[in-house]
Amino acid sequence: MNRFLSLLAVAAIASAAPQYGGGGGQQQAAPARQPQAQSTAGCRTEYVTTWDTQYVETENEVCNTVYVNECNTLYRQDCRNVPRQVCNTVQKKQCSTVYNDVCVQQYRTETEQYTETECSTEYKDDCEYRWEGQGASKVWAPIPGTCKNNPYDTCNDVTKQREKKVPYEVCNKVPSQKCVNVPTQECNTVNEQQCERVPYQKCDQVPKNDCTTEHKKVPQRVSKRVPKKVCGDRSPASNNNAGFGNEFASPSNNNV
């Protein structure tokens, strides 16, 4: 009798064993209850639930967010001032002092001699003359009443002096500025901005999914109904096991 009770207890504990793996596998269906065959020696066949463990292989992708340093090559403008000579041709006035003869006409007074004919008028009596006297003392004597006072011009060349204005030139050295345009190079230093593209690295922490495949075996409990031969006056085992261990098994796994 004690041995029979022990077998019943083991069967009850086995039927109440939990399922592993979250019920991922299909539980083996219990076979239909067969009518108990009564033997001539008072023995019968009962069906009890037995449990076994099967390992199910699973593959799950497990991802974690990790931050990686991601760098990109960017470019920036690097500018600096570079001195440079800039030259231009300009016209520059260059002057020099030159002396020129500047002449002006002036006049001076000079004395010159010249010959001029001067005439004077004298009046003389022109008379009729006759011889008067005797012998050697005869002379020509004017006849009274026959004389006429006639003018007589006497002209002579006379040397004279006079003043006259004589032109002459007076020249002097007069300074003056003489300027000419001379092409000249004028140079200045200017700062010219020169720029170039310079690469640089820009790095940021970028979130990324780091995924791995988790390959594992998960134990899964499966049950099955097996026949058991029971002899004696004991009550059927199915009555003693009814409802024992259902607090661990899911409703879908209850056996009829």
Helices and strands as residue ranges (DSSP letters): H 2-15, E 43-126, E 129-132, G 135-137, E 139-142, E 148-231, H 237-241, G 251-253
